Amino acid sequence: MIHHGDSVRRRALRHAAFDVATVREMEAPLLRSGVPLMSMAAAAAARVVLALLDDMDVDTHEAGVVLLAGAGDNGGDGLLAGARLLGEGVAVTAVTVGRSAHAAAFSSFVRAGGSVLVLDQASTIPGCASGFGAGEAGERLHTAIGLAQDADVLIDAMTGIGVSGALRGIPAALAKALGRDGGVPDRPAMGDAAHDDDDAPLVVAMDTPSGIGVDDGTLPGAYIPADMTVMCGALKPCAMLPPAAYACGTVYLADFGFDLHGHDPAVRAMDGALAARSLRLPRLQDAKYSRGVTGLITGSTRYPGAGVLTTDAAAHANIGMVRYMGPSRVQDMVLTRVPEAVLGKGRVESWVVGSGVPSAQDPQAHADTQREIITALLAHYDVGEYSTDDPRDADPNDDDADDAGLHDEVPGGDAEDGDAPFANGSAGYAMPPICVDAGALDILPSRVPPQVVITPHAGELAALLSLRGEALSAADVLADPWSWAKRAHEITGATVVLKGAITLVVGDHEDGGVVTLVSGAAPAWLGTAGAGDVLAGTMGALLAQQDGELQEDADACVEAAAAACYIHGRAAALASGSGQRGWSEPTIVRIPVPAPAMNAALSDAGLGVGAVDIDDLSDDDAVDAVGSDMDDDLGMDEVPVGHPIVAHDLIAALPRVVSGLLGR
């Protein structure tokens, strides 16, 4: 829940996304008080387009802009933005895609000298053609597509947040011709290189790109990928959730001054300040044990490198000690790379299992001793009903458990019945937090406590859920990752880390609901062999330094897991020297507004502090002032591309990332 305070509010604006219903609630008091939100949205969009034209070295009097205008308020936003651009000397053509248009905004656009092309045969827009035949309708659509393709900038104001599901009719036809008919945008990750066709227009979306799933982040049909999106009032989930987030491009947030107090975001983005909360600053009386110990059952005879990478990463991520268990060959390799590692069982504050361990489908899985030990360990986390037919339901007192070191010192293991970890009668809630990766995912018990963190990619999540009765493929997960991550959490009870360019972390919320954090701190260079092993080791280290809190605080599990993802991504950015990210926080645009009547309206609406700059201006005046953290060019500088990296580059960068976060 968001509370008052300007610094908190500004951080929330950048890192919290609210569903459509909540946005409607936040804008309602402003609309009732007469705050001109449409004019404010238009001002922000016009400012971004003008900055974009300047960045393209296109003179405003030579520029051509095409506006796709829907019938609702989103179309009205676009028409008013078009009127402002016309006032700056930009030639703007509005292509109306519905039967009507926002009356006041359309009137302003026409008075400013804008051209209009109507596409709907049943149009009721005053002064415009209607009732034309199917042949002419086809010709008009063809003309509109040609105008859009030849423009310098295309403003997409067809639907915004007012439409859910796939586009239909004229908007769908335009989206198919000008954008994509489903699927993730197929383009490079790096800045200007994202524009494959130099002759194609740059696309600026009003509020949200048309055709995307605003609340769920899906791409249900045809849509128009944006190079830039001017979101209005607050971020929507589609700005953070893949795959829709990849269609939003660079996001600019028009700050309407919403009062965020008391409104829960649907999704939050991890940032440095939040990640730093999960890092334990060493204390004067610390020794290796008090700083946290991570035990690793990773690597195998077939995949020995995973054992090395997970152990090395954990050792570099702010803990006091690592214990490694694995085949003799891997032990030798681990000690060569990490001579500080201790071999064998003993006290741990967290576990990492499965990286580099064969899955059940591997022909060698039946003979792998790592799987046997992991199975015995995970049996202690089973908080569901035991089944005598399930071989994974091992006796917690068997010899394999002793071999795994499970009966050594375990934080929370001495809790008495009735204490929080045993609230449901299961000792699994008192077990140390554990990261379950790769080959151990198919050994996961039917139900586990939230301090069990699973780290699948899309294919692994599909396989995990298929074992639990869901007919599912990796493509299905990629098409709707948030829904499937939530489903995996619902079925297993685990904190789910669904890896990707934007990683989703889903787990229990303290109020009994579900919380989602995203982390997109890494550049695309992170797609390299062994990167997942480094994440698993980093995850184990973050889990180990929580001083036993994760067994009692489900929220802390989600935050610690997301912090590990963020630190891993930051390490990749530092190692590669790249400025590209899977997800970047928006640039906040402060908006020119009219006064003095606005002052009373904003006061009546109970506007939050520090939201909008208000000066004694007429309605047509513009304020060049923006947020104090923004450049005059709206941050449209090119980002450094960077260079390729390997997994060990990530590990080498981890201490510097930790140092930077602890020194905030």
C-alpha positions as CSV (number, residue, x, y, z in Angstrom):
1,M,0.0,0.0,0.0
2,I,1.3,3.4,-1.0
3,H,1.5,6.1,1.7
4,H,1.9,9.9,1.6
5,G,5.2,11.7,1.2
6,D,6.7,13.3,-1.9
7,S,9.8,11.1,-2.1
8,V,7.8,7.9,-1.5
9,R,5.2,9.0,-4.0
10,R,7.7,9.7,-6.7
11,R,9.4,6.4,-6.2
12,A,6.1,4.7,-6.3
13,L,5.2,6.4,-9.6
14,R,8.3,4.9,-11.1
15,H,8.1,1.4,-9.5
16,A,4.4,0.6,-9.0
17,A,1.8,-0.3,-11.6
18,F,-1.9,-0.1,-11.0
19,D,-4.7,-2.0,-12.7
20,V,-7.3,-0.2,-14.7
21,A,-10.0,-0.3,-12.0
22,T,-7.6,1.3,-9.5
23,V,-6.5,4.0,-12.0
24,R,-10.2,4.8,-12.5
25,E,-10.6,5.2,-8.7
26,M,-7.6,7.5,-8.5
27,E,-8.6,9.8,-11.4
28,A,-12.3,10.0,-10.3
29,P,-11.8,12.8,-7.7
30,L,-9.8,14.9,-10.1
31,L,-12.3,14.6,-12.8
32,R,-15.1,15.5,-10.4
33,S,-13.2,18.6,-9.4
34,G,-12.7,19.7,-13.0
35,V,-9.0,18.9,-13.3
36,P,-8.4,18.8,-17.1
37,L,-6.7,15.4,-17.3
38,M,-7.2,15.2,-21.1
39,S,-5.4,18.5,-21.7
40,M,-2.6,17.4,-19.3
41,A,-2.2,14.1,-21.2
42,A,-2.1,15.9,-24.5
43,A,0.5,18.4,-23.3
44,A,2.8,15.5,-22.2
45,A,2.4,13.7,-25.4
46,A,3.0,16.8,-27.5
47,R,6.1,17.5,-25.5
48,V,7.4,14.0,-26.1
49,V,6.7,14.1,-29.8
50,L,8.4,17.5,-30.2
51,A,11.5,16.2,-28.3
52,L,11.5,13.1,-30.5
53,L,11.4,15.2,-33.7
54,D,14.3,17.3,-32.4
55,D,16.2,14.1,-31.6
56,M,15.5,12.9,-35.2
57,D,16.8,16.3,-36.5
58,V,13.5,16.9,-38.2
59,D,12.3,20.5,-38.4
60,T,8.8,20.9,-37.0
61,H,7.6,22.7,-40.1
62,E,8.8,19.9,-42.3
63,A,7.6,17.0,-40.1
64,G,4.6,14.8,-40.8
65,V,2.6,13.2,-38.0
66,V,-0.3,10.8,-38.4
67,L,-2.7,10.3,-35.5
68,L,-4.8,7.2,-35.2
69,A,-7.8,8.4,-33.1
70,G,-10.3,6.2,-31.4
71,A,-13.8,7.2,-30.4
72,G,-13.1,7.5,-26.6
73,D,-11.1,9.5,-24.3
74,N,-7.8,8.0,-25.6
75,G,-8.7,9.4,-29.0
76,G,-9.5,12.7,-27.3
77,D,-6.0,12.8,-25.7
78,G,-4.5,12.2,-29.1
79,L,-6.6,14.8,-30.9
80,L,-5.7,17.5,-28.3
81,A,-2.0,16.5,-28.6
82,G,-2.4,16.9,-32.3
83,A,-3.9,20.3,-31.9
84,R,-0.9,21.3,-29.8
85,L,1.5,20.0,-32.4
86,L,-0.3,21.9,-35.1
87,G,0.3,25.0,-33.0
88,E,4.0,24.3,-33.2
89,G,3.9,24.1,-37.0
90,V,3.7,20.3,-37.4
91,A,1.5,18.9,-40.1
92,V,-0.9,16.4,-38.4
93,T,-3.5,14.1,-40.1
94,A,-6.0,12.4,-37.9
95,V,-7.3,9.0,-39.0
96,T,-10.5,8.3,-37.1
97,V,-11.1,4.6,-36.5
98,G,-14.5,4.7,-34.8
99,R,-18.0,5.9,-35.6
100,S,-17.5,9.0,-33.4
101,A,-14.8,11.1,-32.0
102,H,-14.4,13.0,-28.7
103,A,-16.4,16.1,-29.6
104,A,-14.5,18.9,-27.8
105,A,-11.1,17.5,-28.7
106,F,-12.1,16.9,-32.3
107,S,-13.3,20.5,-32.6
108,S,-10.0,21.8,-31.2
109,F,-8.1,19.7,-33.7
110,V,-10.0,21.0,-36.6
111,R,-9.8,24.6,-35.5
112,A,-6.0,24.2,-35.2
113,G,-5.9,23.2,-38.9
114,G,-5.7,19.5,-38.7
115,S,-6.6,17.2,-41.6
116,V,-9.0,14.3,-41.0
117,L,-9.5,10.9,-42.7
118,V,-12.6,9.0,-41.6
119,L,-12.5,5.2,-42.0
120,D,-15.8,4.0,-40.6
121,Q,-18.6,3.9,-43.1
122,A,-21.1,4.6,-40.3
123,S,-19.3,7.6,-39.0
124,T,-21.3,10.3,-37.2
125,I,-18.4,12.7,-36.9
126,P,-19.8,16.2,-37.7
127,G,-18.6,17.7,-41.0
128,C,-17.0,14.4,-42.2
129,A,-17.9,11.9,-44.9
130,S,-20.0,8.9,-44.0
131,G,-22.2,6.3,-45.7
132,F,-19.6,5.5,-48.4
133,G,-19.5,2.1,-49.9
134,A,-17.3,-0.9,-49.2
135,G,-15.0,-0.1,-52.1
136,E,-14.3,3.4,-50.9
137,A,-13.9,2.1,-47.4
138,G,-11.1,-0.2,-48.6
139,E,-9.5,2.7,-50.5
140,R,-9.6,4.9,-47.4
141,L,-8.0,2.2,-45.3
142,H,-5.3,1.7,-47.9
143,T,-4.7,5.5,-47.9
144,A,-4.5,5.6,-44.1
145,I,-1.9,2.8,-44.1
146,G,0.2,4.6,-46.7
147,L,0.0,8.0,-44.8
148,A,1.0,6.2,-41.5
149,Q,3.9,4.4,-43.2
150,D,5.2,7.7,-44.7
151,A,4.9,9.7,-41.5
152,D,7.8,10.8,-39.3
153,V,5.8,10.0,-36.2
154,L,2.7,7.9,-35.7
155,I,0.6,8.6,-32.6
156,D,-1.4,5.6,-31.6
157,A,-4.5,6.8,-29.7
158,M,-7.0,4.1,-30.8
159,T,-7.9,2.4,-27.6
160,G,-5.8,3.1,-24.4
161,I,-7.1,1.4,-21.3
162,G,-10.8,1.5,-22.4
163,V,-10.6,-1.8,-24.4
164,S,-9.8,-5.3,-23.3
165,G,-9.1,-8.4,-25.4
166,A,-8.0,-8.5,-29.0
167,L,-8.7,-5.6,-31.4
168,R,-11.5,-6.0,-33.8
169,G,-12.6,-4.2,-37.0
170,I,-10.8,-1.2,-38.3
171,P,-8.3,-0.9,-35.4
172,A,-7.4,-4.6,-35.9
173,A,-6.8,-4.1,-39.6
174,L,-4.6,-1.1,-39.0
175,A,-2.6,-2.9,-36.3
176,K,-2.0,-5.9,-38.6
177,A,-0.8,-3.6,-41.4
178,L,1.3,-1.2,-39.2
179,G,2.3,-3.5,-36.3
180,R,2.2,-7.2,-35.6
181,D,-0.5,-9.8,-35.7
182,G,0.4,-11.3,-32.3
183,G,3.8,-12.5,-31.0
184,V,6.6,-10.6,-29.2
185,P,8.2,-7.7,-31.1
186,D,11.1,-9.2,-33.1
187,R,13.8,-6.6,-32.8
188,P,17.2,-6.0,-31.3
189,A,17.3,-4.9,-27.7
190,M,19.6,-1.9,-28.2
191,G,18.2,1.6,-28.3
192,D,18.0,3.0,-31.8
193,A,18.9,-0.4,-33.3
194,A,15.4,-1.4,-32.3
195,H,14.1,0.3,-35.4
196,D,14.9,-2.2,-38.2
197,D,13.3,-0.1,-40.9
198,D,14.7,3.4,-41.2
199,D,11.8,4.4,-43.4
200,A,9.1,3.4,-40.9
201,P,7.6,6.0,-38.6
202,L,8.5,6.1,-34.9
203,V,5.4,5.2,-32.9
204,V,4.3,7.1,-29.8
205,A,1.4,5.4,-27.9
206,M,-1.1,7.4,-25.9
207,D,-1.3,5.8,-22.4
208,T,-0.9,2.2,-23.8
209,P,-0.2,0.7,-27.2
210,S,-3.4,-0.4,-28.9
211,G,-4.0,-4.2,-28.8
212,I,-2.0,-5.2,-25.7
213,G,-3.4,-6.7,-22.5
214,V,-3.3,-3.6,-20.1
215,D,-3.9,-5.5,-16.9
216,D,-2.3,-8.9,-17.6
217,G,0.6,-8.0,-19.9
218,T,-0.5,-10.3,-22.7
219,L,-0.6,-9.7,-26.5
220,P,-4.0,-11.2,-27.4
221,G,-4.0,-10.3,-31.1
222,A,-2.9,-7.6,-33.5
223,Y,-1.2,-4.7,-31.9
224,I,1.1,-1.7,-32.7
225,P,4.5,-1.9,-30.9
226,A,5.5,1.5,-29.6
227,D,8.9,3.1,-29.6
228,M,7.6,5.4,-26.8
229,T,4.6,5.3,-24.6
230,V,3.2,8.3,-22.8
231,M,1.4,6.8,-19.8
232,C,-1.2,8.9,-18.1
233,G,-1.4,9.4,-14.3
234,A,0.2,6.1,-13.2
235,L,1.9,3.0,-14.7
236,K,-0.3,0.2,-15.8
237,P,0.7,-3.5,-15.4
238,C,1.5,-3.8,-19.1
239,A,4.4,-1.4,-18.6
240,M,6.1,-4.0,-16.4
241,L,4.7,-7.4,-17.4
242,P,6.1,-9.3,-20.4
243,P,5.4,-9.7,-23.2
244,A,3.4,-6.5,-23.4
245,A,6.1,-4.4,-21.7
246,Y,8.3,-5.2,-24.7
247,A,5.7,-3.4,-26.9
248,C,5.7,-0.3,-24.8
249,G,9.2,0.9,-25.7
250,T,10.5,3.8,-23.6
251,V,7.9,4.9,-21.1
252,Y,7.2,8.5,-20.2
253,L,4.8,9.0,-17.3
254,A,2.6,12.1,-17.3
255,D,2.2,12.9,-13.6
256,F,-1.4,13.9,-13.0
257,G,-0.9,14.2,-9.2
258,F,-2.9,11.0,-8.3
259,D,-3.2,10.5,-4.6
260,L,-1.6,7.0,-4.3
261,H,-2.4,6.6,-0.6
262,G,-4.3,3.5,0.2
263,H,-4.1,2.0,-3.3
264,D,-2.4,-1.3,-3.7
265,P,-0.3,-1.8,-6.9
266,A,-0.9,-4.9,-9.0
267,V,2.8,-5.1,-9.7
268,R,6.0,-3.5,-8.3
269,A,9.4,-3.2,-9.9
270,M,12.5,-4.0,-7.9
271,D,15.0,-1.1,-7.5
272,G,18.3,-0.5,-5.7
273,A,16.7,0.8,-2.5
274,L,14.5,-2.2,-2.1
275,A,17.3,-4.6,-3.1
276,A,19.6,-3.1,-0.5
277,R,17.1,-4.0,2.3
278,S,17.8,-7.7,1.6
279,L,21.6,-7.3,2.0
280,R,23.0,-7.8,5.4
281,L,25.6,-5.2,6.4
282,P,28.5,-6.9,8.4
283,R,28.5,-6.2,12.1
284,L,31.5,-5.7,14.5
285,Q,30.9,-9.0,16.2
286,D,30.3,-11.0,13.0
287,A,32.1,-14.3,12.2
288,K,31.6,-16.5,9.2
289,Y,28.6,-18.3,10.6
290,S,26.7,-15.2,11.7
291,R,27.1,-13.7,8.2
292,G,25.3,-16.7,6.7
293,V,26.2,-20.0,5.3
294,T,24.9,-21.4,2.1
295,G,24.9,-25.1,1.3
296,L,25.0,-26.2,-2.3
297,I,24.0,-29.6,-3.9
298,T,24.7,-28.6,-7.4
299,G,26.7,-29.9,-10.4
300,S,27.1,-33.5,-11.5
301,T,29.6,-35.7,-13.3
302,R,27.9,-34.7,-16.6
303,Y,27.6,-31.0,-15.8
304,P,30.4,-30.1,-13.4
305,G,30.6,-26.4,-14.3
306,A,27.3,-25.7,-12.6
307,G,28.7,-26.7,-9.2
308,V,31.6,-24.4,-9.7
309,L,29.5,-21.4,-10.8
310,T,26.9,-21.7,-8.1
311,T,29.4,-22.0,-5.4
312,D,31.6,-19.2,-6.7
313,A,28.6,-16.9,-7.1
314,A,27.4,-17.6,-3.5
315,A,30.8,-17.0,-2.1
316,H,30.9,-13.5,-3.8
317,A,27.5,-12.4,-2.7
318,N,27.9,-11.2,0.9
319,I,27.9,-14.3,3.0
320,G,30.4,-15.8,5.4
321,M,30.8,-19.3,4.1
322,V,29.7,-21.9,1.5
323,R,29.4,-25.6,1.9
324,Y,29.5,-27.8,-1.2
325,M,28.2,-31.3,-1.7
326,G,28.8,-33.2,-5.0
327,P,30.8,-35.7,-6.9
328,S,34.6,-35.9,-6.2
329,R,35.5,-34.5,-9.6
330,V,33.2,-31.5,-9.1
331,Q,34.6,-31.0,-5.5
332,D,38.1,-30.8,-6.9
333,M,37.0,-28.2,-9.4
334,V,35.1,-26.2,-6.8
335,L,38.1,-26.1,-4.5
336,T,40.4,-25.0,-7.3
337,R,38.1,-22.0,-8.0
338,V,36.9,-21.4,-4.4
339,P,39.4,-22.7,-1.9
340,E,37.4,-21.2,0.9
341,A,34.6,-23.7,0.3
342,V,33.9,-26.4,2.9
343,L,33.0,-29.8,1.7
344,G,30.3,-31.9,3.2
345,K,27.4,-31.5,5.6
346,G,27.1,-28.9,8.4
347,R,25.2,-25.9,9.5
348,V,23.6,-23.8,6.8
349,E,21.2,-20.9,6.6
350,S,20.1,-21.7,3.1
351,W,20.3,-24.3,0.4
352,V,20.8,-24.2,-3.4
353,V,19.9,-27.4,-5.2
354,G,19.5,-28.7,-8.8
355,S,21.7,-26.5,-10.9
356,G,23.6,-28.9,-13.2
357,V,21.8,-31.9,-11.9
358,P,20.1,-34.2,-14.5
359,S,16.3,-33.9,-14.7
360,A,14.1,-37.0,-14.7
361,Q,14.1,-37.1,-18.5
362,D,17.9,-37.4,-18.6
363,P,19.1,-41.0,-19.3
364,Q,21.6,-40.7,-16.4
365,A,19.1,-39.4,-13.9
366,H,18.5,-42.8,-12.3
367,A,22.2,-43.2,-11.4
368,D,22.8,-39.6,-10.1
369,T,23.5,-39.5,-6.4
370,Q,22.8,-35.7,-6.3
371,R,19.2,-36.4,-7.2
372,E,18.9,-38.9,-4.4
373,I,20.3,-36.5,-1.8
374,I,18.1,-33.6,-3.1
375,T,15.0,-35.8,-2.9
376,A,15.7,-36.6,0.7
377,L,16.3,-32.9,1.5
378,L,13.2,-31.7,-0.3
379,A,11.1,-34.2,1.6
380,H,11.5,-32.1,4.7
381,Y,9.8,-29.2,2.9
382,D,6.7,-31.2,2.0
383,V,3.8,-29.5,3.8
384,G,1.1,-31.3,1.9
385,E,-0.5,-34.7,2.4
386,Y,2.0,-37.5,2.2
387,S,1.2,-40.2,-0.3
388,T,2.6,-43.7,0.1
389,D,2.5,-44.1,-3.6
390,D,4.8,-41.1,-4.2
391,P,8.6,-42.0,-4.0
392,R,9.4,-38.4,-3.2
393,D,7.8,-38.6,0.2
394,A,10.9,-39.7,2.0
395,D,11.0,-40.4,5.7
396,P,12.4,-37.3,7.3
397,N,14.5,-39.5,9.6
398,D,16.1,-41.7,6.9
399,D,19.8,-42.1,6.4
400,D,19.9,-40.1,3.2
401,A,18.7,-37.1,5.3
402,D,21.6,-37.6,7.6
403,D,24.0,-37.7,4.7
404,A,22.6,-34.3,3.5
405,G,23.3,-32.7,6.8
406,L,19.7,-32.1,7.6
407,H,20.0,-32.9,11.2
408,D,22.7,-30.4,11.9
409,E,21.9,-26.9,13.1
410,V,18.9,-25.6,11.2
411,P,17.5,-22.1,11.9
412,G,14.0,-22.4,13.3
413,G,14.3,-26.1,13.8
414,D,13.8,-25.9,17.5
415,A,10.5,-24.0,17.3
416,E,7.8,-25.5,19.5
417,D,4.3,-26.5,18.4
418,G,2.1,-23.5,18.1
419,D,4.9,-21.1,17.0
420,A,4.5,-19.3,13.7
421,P,6.6,-21.8,11.6
422,F,4.4,-24.6,12.8
423,A,1.1,-22.9,12.5
424,N,-0.3,-25.6,10.2
425,G,1.4,-28.5,12.0
426,S,4.3,-28.9,9.5
427,A,8.0,-28.6,10.4
428,G,8.6,-27.7,6.7
429,Y,7.8,-24.1,7.6
430,A,10.8,-24.0,9.9
431,M,13.3,-25.4,7.4
432,P,16.0,-23.1,6.0
433,P,15.1,-21.2,2.8
434,I,16.1,-23.1,-0.3
435,C,16.6,-22.3,-4.0
436,V,15.3,-25.1,-6.2
437,D,16.7,-24.8,-9.7
438,A,16.9,-26.7,-13.0
439,G,17.2,-30.5,-12.5
440,A,15.6,-30.4,-9.0
441,L,12.3,-28.8,-10.2
442,D,10.8,-32.2,-11.0
443,I,11.6,-33.5,-7.5
444,L,9.7,-30.6,-5.8
445,P,7.1,-32.0,-3.4
446,S,3.4,-31.4,-4.1
447,R,3.2,-28.5,-1.6
448,V,6.0,-26.5,0.0
449,P,6.3,-23.4,2.2
450,P,7.0,-19.9,0.8
451,Q,10.8,-20.0,1.7
452,V,11.1,-22.5,-1.1
453,V,12.2,-20.4,-4.1
454,I,11.9,-22.1,-7.5
455,T,13.8,-20.5,-10.4
456,P,12.5,-22.0,-13.7
457,H,12.6,-20.5,-17.2
458,A,9.5,-20.8,-19.4
459,G,10.2,-24.3,-20.6
460,E,11.0,-25.6,-17.0
461,L,7.8,-23.9,-15.7
462,A,5.8,-25.6,-18.4
463,A,7.3,-29.0,-17.5
464,L,6.7,-28.4,-13.8
465,L,3.0,-27.5,-14.3
466,S,2.5,-30.3,-16.8
467,L,3.6,-32.8,-14.0
468,R,0.8,-31.3,-12.0
469,G,-2.0,-31.7,-14.6
470,E,-1.7,-28.6,-16.7
471,A,-1.5,-29.2,-20.5
472,L,1.1,-26.5,-21.2
473,S,4.1,-25.7,-23.4
474,A,6.9,-23.2,-23.1
475,A,5.1,-21.0,-25.8
476,D,2.0,-20.9,-23.6
477,V,4.1,-19.6,-20.7
478,L,5.8,-17.0,-22.8
479,A,2.5,-15.8,-24.1
480,D,1.0,-15.3,-20.6
481,P,3.9,-15.5,-18.1
482,W,2.2,-13.7,-15.2
483,S,-0.8,-16.0,-15.1
484,W,1.3,-19.1,-15.2
485,A,3.7,-17.9,-12.6
486,K,0.8,-17.2,-10.3
487,R,-0.7,-20.6,-11.1
488,A,2.6,-22.2,-10.2
489,H,2.6,-20.4,-6.9
490,E,-1.0,-21.4,-6.2
491,I,-0.3,-25.1,-6.9
492,T,3.0,-25.5,-5.2
493,G,3.1,-22.8,-2.5
494,A,6.6,-21.9,-3.5
495,T,7.9,-18.4,-4.3
496,V,8.2,-18.5,-8.0
497,V,11.0,-16.8,-10.0
498,L,10.1,-17.0,-13.7
499,K,13.3,-16.0,-15.4
500,G,13.4,-13.8,-18.5
501,A,14.5,-10.4,-19.8
502,I,11.9,-9.2,-17.3
503,T,11.9,-11.7,-14.4
504,L,8.7,-12.2,-12.5
505,V,8.7,-13.0,-8.8
506,V,5.4,-14.2,-7.4
507,G,4.7,-15.2,-3.8
508,D,2.6,-14.8,-0.7
509,H,1.6,-11.4,0.6
510,E,1.3,-10.7,4.3
511,D,-2.5,-10.1,3.9
512,G,-3.0,-13.5,2.5
513,G,-3.0,-12.5,-1.1
514,V,-0.3,-12.7,-3.8
515,V,2.4,-10.2,-4.5
516,T,4.4,-9.7,-7.7
517,L,7.7,-8.1,-8.1
518,V,9.5,-7.7,-11.4
519,S,13.2,-7.3,-12.1
520,G,14.6,-6.2,-15.5
521,A,17.9,-4.8,-14.4
522,A,20.0,-6.9,-16.9
523,P,21.0,-6.2,-20.4
524,A,20.3,-8.8,-23.2
525,W,24.0,-9.8,-22.9
526,L,23.0,-11.8,-19.9
527,G,21.7,-14.5,-22.2
528,T,24.9,-16.6,-21.9
529,A,25.7,-20.1,-20.7
530,G,25.9,-20.4,-16.9
531,A,24.1,-17.2,-16.1
532,G,21.3,-19.2,-14.5
533,D,23.8,-21.0,-12.3
534,V,25.2,-17.7,-11.1
535,L,21.7,-16.5,-10.3
536,A,21.0,-19.7,-8.3
537,G,24.2,-19.1,-6.2
538,T,23.4,-15.5,-5.7
539,M,19.9,-16.4,-4.7
540,G,21.2,-18.8,-2.1
541,A,23.5,-16.1,-0.7
542,L,20.6,-13.6,-0.4
543,L,18.4,-16.2,1.3
544,A,21.2,-17.0,3.8
545,Q,21.6,-13.5,5.1
546,Q,18.0,-12.9,6.2
547,D,18.7,-13.9,9.9
548,G,15.9,-16.5,9.9
549,E,13.1,-14.0,8.9
550,L,12.1,-15.9,5.8
551,Q,10.5,-18.8,7.8
552,E,8.0,-16.3,9.3
553,D,7.7,-13.5,6.7
554,A,6.4,-14.5,3.3
555,D,6.8,-10.9,2.0
556,A,10.5,-11.0,2.8
557,C,10.8,-14.2,0.7
558,V,9.5,-12.4,-2.3
559,E,11.7,-9.3,-1.7
560,A,14.9,-11.4,-1.1
561,A,14.3,-13.4,-4.2
562,A,13.6,-10.3,-6.3
563,A,16.7,-8.7,-4.8
564,A,18.9,-11.6,-5.9
565,C,17.5,-11.2,-9.5
566,Y,18.2,-7.5,-9.4
567,I,21.7,-7.9,-8.1
568,H,22.4,-10.5,-10.8
569,G,21.1,-8.2,-13.5
570,R,23.1,-5.2,-12.2
571,A,26.2,-7.4,-12.2
572,A,25.5,-8.2,-15.9
573,A,25.1,-4.5,-16.7
574,L,28.3,-3.6,-14.9
575,A,30.2,-6.5,-16.5
576,S,29.0,-5.8,-20.0
577,G,29.1,-2.0,-19.9
578,S,25.7,-1.9,-21.5
579,G,23.0,0.7,-20.8
580,Q,20.2,-1.5,-22.2
581,R,17.8,-3.1,-19.7
582,G,15.0,-5.6,-19.9
583,W,13.0,-3.0,-18.0
584,S,13.7,0.6,-17.3
585,E,11.9,3.0,-14.9
586,P,9.9,5.7,-16.7
587,T,10.8,9.3,-17.1
588,I,8.3,11.4,-15.2
589,V,7.0,14.4,-17.2
590,R,5.6,17.3,-15.3
591,I,2.8,18.9,-17.2
592,P,1.9,22.5,-18.1
593,V,-1.5,23.3,-16.5
594,P,-3.8,26.3,-16.5
595,A,-4.3,28.6,-13.5
596,P,-5.6,30.1,-11.3
597,A,-8.9,28.1,-11.5
598,M,-6.7,24.9,-11.4
599,N,-5.5,25.7,-7.9
600,A,-8.9,25.5,-6.5
601,A,-9.7,22.3,-8.5
602,L,-6.6,20.6,-7.4
603,S,-7.2,21.5,-3.8
604,D,-10.8,20.3,-3.9
605,A,-9.6,17.0,-5.3
606,G,-7.1,16.5,-2.4
607,L,-4.2,16.3,-4.8
608,G,-1.0,14.7,-3.3
609,V,2.0,16.9,-2.6
610,G,4.6,17.7,-5.2
611,A,2.6,16.3,-8.1
612,V,2.2,19.0,-10.7
613,D,3.9,22.3,-11.3
614,I,1.3,25.1,-11.2
615,D,2.1,28.6,-12.3
616,D,0.0,31.7,-13.1
617,L,-0.5,30.8,-16.7
618,S,-3.2,30.9,-19.3
619,D,-4.5,27.7,-20.8
620,D,-2.4,28.0,-23.9
621,D,0.8,28.7,-22.1
622,A,3.4,25.9,-21.7
623,V,5.8,25.3,-19.0
624,D,9.2,23.9,-20.1
625,A,9.9,22.9,-16.5
626,V,10.0,19.1,-15.9
627,G,10.9,16.9,-13.0
628,S,14.1,17.9,-11.4
629,D,15.6,14.6,-12.3
630,M,14.9,15.0,-16.1
631,D,17.0,16.4,-18.9
632,D,15.6,19.0,-21.3
633,D,15.8,16.4,-24.1
634,L,13.5,14.0,-22.0
635,G,16.4,11.6,-21.6
636,M,16.4,10.5,-25.3
637,D,20.2,10.0,-25.3
638,E,21.6,6.8,-26.9
639,V,22.6,4.1,-24.4
640,P,25.9,2.3,-24.6
641,V,25.6,-1.1,-26.4
642,G,28.2,-2.8,-24.2
643,H,30.0,-6.1,-25.0
644,P,29.6,-9.8,-24.6
645,I,30.1,-11.4,-21.2
646,V,30.5,-14.9,-19.8
647,A,29.3,-16.3,-16.5
648,H,32.5,-15.6,-14.6
649,D,32.3,-11.9,-15.6
650,L,29.0,-11.8,-13.6
651,I,30.6,-13.3,-10.5
652,A,33.5,-10.9,-10.6
653,A,31.0,-8.0,-10.7
654,L,28.9,-9.2,-7.8
655,P,31.0,-7.6,-4.9
656,R,31.0,-4.2,-6.7
657,V,27.2,-4.3,-7.0
658,V,26.8,-5.3,-3.4
659,S,29.1,-2.6,-2.3
660,G,27.2,0.0,-4.3
661,L,23.9,-1.0,-2.8
662,L,25.1,-1.2,0.8
663,G,26.6,2.3,0.3
664,R,23.3,3.9,-0.8
